[in-house]
Amino acid sequence: MAVGSTNKEESRPPLRAPGFTTTKLSSSTLKRLGELEEKVDMLQSKPNVMPYEKEELLNAAVYRVDALEAELIATKKEELMAHIDNQEREKFKASR
């Protein structure tokens, strides 16, 4: 089949299931929509509170991340200071 050509079956509207009229389909759709709205309302009415156990786990994870971040900063400072010391030693050796 060439690019740009359309297949006759692709351009047809989808077939309806036998036994479904437009009224029955609309009624079923509206019923399901109403059920979904009830579920959304129920979920929205629930308090946005995290269970204590999950909050503790999250706090512990944040604490570990903070500790690792502080350790990384300290290590970088040590590495930077060692690099500066090495450069100063090389300058001193070169000037002798």
N, C-alpha and C positions, 0 to 999 in steps of 0.2 A: 504494500500500500504506500502511496506517495505521501511525502510530508505535506501537511496542509489539507489533505483530503479528509472528509469526515465519514465515519462509518454510520450507516442509517440507524443501527441499533443504539449507538451512543447518543444520537440526537433525540431519541424518543423519551417521553417522560417515564418515570419509574412506574411499574405496574403496581396496583393496589392489591392487597391480599384479598382473596375472595371472602365475601360476607361483610366487608367493611364498607360502610357508606361514609360520605363526608361528615354527616352528622355524628355517627358513632365514633369516627376517628377524632373529630373535634372534642366530643364529650370525653373520650379516653385521655386525650392530650391535656385537656383542662383539669381532669381529675388528678393526673400524675403531677401536673404543675402545682396544684394545690397541695399535694402531699409533700413535694419538694419545698414549697414555701414554709409549711409547718415545721419541717426538719431544720431549715435554715433559722427560723425563729427560735426553735428550741436551742440550737447551738449558740445563737447570739445571746440568749438569756442566761446561759451558763456563765459563772464568774471566770474571769481570766486569771485564775490563780494556779500557780505551779505547785505540784505536790512537794511537800517538805523534803522528801528523799531526793527528788530530782534537783531541787534547788541546792541542796548540800553538795551533790555530785558536781553541779555546775560551778559552784563556788570553789570547790577543791580544784577543779580543772583550771579555773582562772588563776588561782593562787600558784599552781604549778607553772603555768605559762609566765606569770609575773616573775617567779623565781628564776626560770630559765632565761628570761630576757635580761634580768639583772646580771646573771652569771655570764651571759654572752657579752654584755657591755664591759664587764670587768676583764674578761679574757681579751677583748679587742684592745682595751686600754693597755693591758700588759704587753700584748704583741706590738702595739704601736711604740710603747716606751722601749722595748727591746730593739726594735728596728732603728729608732733614733739613736740609741746607745751604740749600736753597731756602726751606724754611719759616722758618729763622732769618733769612734775608735779608728775607723778607716782614714778619716781626715787627719787624725793625730799621727797615725803611722806614716801617712803620705807626706806630712810636713816635716818629719824627722830627717 
